[in-house]
Amino acid sequence: ITIYIIMQGNLSEVNDGKGIVFFSDFLYSRGKNRRDVMRVMAVDYGDAHTGVAISDPTGLLAGTVTTIHSRKAEVVLEELAKLVKEYQVEELVMGFPRNMDGTEGPRAQLYREFAARLEECTGMAVVLWDERRTTVDAHRILFEAGKNAKKRKKTVDAVAASLILEGYLTFQRQKNR
């Protein structure tokens, strides 16, 4: 099997001789009115656990997920900055607490302050994204996948971050049509 892909602007031929081709980072054109290819990172900030989801290199799909287990904001900021650098993230999105009626939740100011610190730490603007129902939906997804309460607790924040990222990426695609 031979596949032609564009890698970092150059046309490449990939042939492994076995009929199976693996590649990690690829770029392709998505239309002239679309934004450039970029990685986006979503953060579901929490008191003890912070979920993180990072898009694929095309900025189309939610990809890498992890959870930072720390109650210290400084530790969380340091870990987020490492991930931004490691994955060459170009855009940051952070879940923002809103009540079901759309008003800001009681923790809104805490999240604004953390977002400002994250911006200062990474040098990147942080988009605050409505996170209503993401944790509830994450619990439901994990429950339906057969995860018990103990296993859900370990991964729910990362799944919530994936939902935040998925919502943001969908919004960006629709906006750029």
C-alpha distance (Angstrom), angle and dihedral (degrees) to the residues before:
residue distance angle dihedral
I1 . . .
T2 3.80 . .
I3 3.77 122.2 .
Y4 3.77 124.9 -172.2
I5 3.78 113.9 -148.2
I6 3.75 135.9 167.6
M7 3.79 110.8 -120.4
Q8 3.78 116.9 -174.3
G9 3.78 91.0 -22.9
N10 3.83 96.4 -48.8
L11 3.79 125.3 106.7
S12 3.80 108.9 -122.9
E13 3.78 133.7 -175.1
V14 3.80 113.9 -139.2
N15 3.79 118.1 -164.8
D16 3.79 121.4 157.7
G17 3.80 95.0 -179.5
K18 3.81 91.9 -124.8
G19 3.77 101.0 77.4
I20 3.80 93.1 -107.5
V21 3.76 121.9 101.3
F22 3.80 123.6 -167.4
F23 3.77 124.4 -172.8
S24 3.77 132.0 157.4
D25 3.77 111.3 -163.3
F26 3.77 119.9 38.5
L27 3.77 134.1 156.5
Y28 3.75 129.6 -154.3
S29 3.76 139.2 170.6
R30 3.82 116.0 -91.5
G31 3.77 100.0 -175.3
K32 3.76 132.4 -67.2
N33 3.83 96.8 -89.8
R34 3.78 94.9 52.0
R35 3.78 126.5 99.5
D36 3.79 119.3 -102.9
V37 3.77 119.7 -87.0
M38 3.80 111.6 -83.7
R39 3.77 143.7 155.2
V40 3.78 116.0 -114.0
M41 3.80 123.9 -161.1
A42 3.81 122.6 -155.6
V43 3.79 122.9 -160.7
D44 3.80 127.5 -158.5
Y45 3.80 98.6 -165.8
G46 3.80 118.2 -155.7
D47 3.79 142.0 167.1
A48 3.82 96.1 -104.4
H49 3.82 105.1 3.1
T50 3.79 129.2 40.0
G51 3.78 118.1 -166.6
V52 3.80 119.9 -147.0
A53 3.80 129.8 -167.2
I54 3.80 125.2 -179.3
S55 3.77 125.2 -164.2
D56 3.77 124.9 -126.6
P57 3.83 115.8 -96.2
T58 3.81 91.3 -89.9
G59 3.79 93.1 59.0
L60 3.81 89.1 -127.7
L61 3.79 104.6 101.5
A62 3.78 135.9 41.6
G63 3.78 106.5 -115.9
T64 3.80 132.0 157.4
V65 3.80 116.0 39.6
T66 3.77 132.0 -175.4
T67 3.79 141.1 155.9
I68 3.80 125.9 -128.2
H69 3.80 109.2 -147.3
S70 3.79 108.0 -154.7
R71 3.78 139.1 111.4
K72 3.83 91.0 -154.7
A73 3.81 115.3 92.6
E74 3.82 90.4 -153.7
V75 3.81 91.4 58.5
V76 3.81 91.9 47.0
L77 3.82 91.4 49.2
E78 3.80 91.5 48.9
E79 3.83 92.1 50.2
L80 3.81 92.3 46.4
A81 3.81 90.8 50.7
K82 3.82 89.6 51.6
L83 3.82 90.9 51.6
V84 3.81 91.7 48.1
K85 3.79 89.9 54.1
E86 3.83 96.3 40.5
Y87 3.81 94.3 50.4
Q88 3.81 95.8 33.9
V89 3.80 91.0 -124.1
E90 3.80 114.5 -166.5
E91 3.79 101.4 -175.8
L92 3.82 132.7 37.7
V93 3.80 125.8 -154.2
M94 3.78 123.1 -177.4
G95 3.78 128.0 -168.4
F96 3.80 112.0 -112.4
P97 3.82 122.3 -156.8
R98 3.78 115.8 -118.9
N99 3.78 130.1 167.2
M100 3.79 118.7 -118.2
D101 3.84 89.4 -100.0
G102 3.81 90.2 58.1
T103 3.79 97.5 -106.0
E104 3.78 119.3 127.8
G105 3.79 115.3 -85.9
P106 3.80 124.7 -123.3
R107 3.81 92.6 -95.8
A108 3.81 95.5 50.7
Q109 3.81 95.3 107.1
L110 3.82 91.9 50.2
Y111 3.81 89.3 52.7
R112 3.81 92.6 47.4
E113 3.81 89.8 52.6
F114 3.81 92.2 47.7
A115 3.83 90.7 48.2
A116 3.82 89.5 52.1
R117 3.81 90.3 51.3
L118 3.82 90.7 47.6
E119 3.80 89.9 51.1
E120 3.80 90.3 50.0
C121 3.81 91.8 46.9
T122 3.83 96.2 48.5
G123 3.81 101.7 27.4
M124 3.81 88.4 -128.0
A125 3.79 129.5 116.8
V126 3.81 113.7 -112.4
V127 3.80 119.4 -138.2
L128 3.81 111.1 -145.8
W129 3.81 108.1 -140.6
D130 3.80 127.4 -165.9
E131 3.80 105.7 -104.6
R132 3.80 98.4 -174.2
R133 3.80 111.8 149.9
T134 3.82 95.4 -1.6
T135 3.81 94.4 117.5
V136 3.80 91.9 42.9
D137 3.80 90.5 49.7
A138 3.82 91.1 45.5
H139 3.82 90.7 54.2
R140 3.82 89.9 48.9
I141 3.81 92.6 49.4
L142 3.81 91.9 49.9
F143 3.81 92.8 44.7
E144 3.80 91.1 51.1
A145 3.81 88.4 49.3
G146 3.81 88.3 58.8
K147 3.80 98.1 -107.0
N148 3.80 114.4 151.9
A149 3.81 121.2 -132.7
K150 3.82 93.6 -94.1
K151 3.81 93.3 52.3
R152 3.82 91.8 43.4
K153 3.79 90.9 54.8
K154 3.82 90.5 57.3
T155 3.81 95.8 52.2
V156 3.80 108.4 22.8
D157 3.82 94.2 96.2
A158 3.81 92.8 52.6
V159 3.81 90.5 48.7
A160 3.82 89.8 48.7
A161 3.83 88.9 51.5
S162 3.81 88.5 51.5
L163 3.80 89.8 53.3
I164 3.80 91.0 49.7
L165 3.81 89.8 49.5
E166 3.80 92.9 45.9
G167 3.81 91.2 51.4
Y168 3.78 92.3 48.1
L169 3.82 94.3 47.1
T170 3.82 90.8 48.5
F171 3.81 90.2 50.6
Q172 3.82 91.0 50.2
R173 3.83 92.4 49.7
Q174 3.81 91.9 49.7
K175 3.80 92.3 45.4
N176 3.81 91.3 52.1
R177 3.80 97.5 49.7
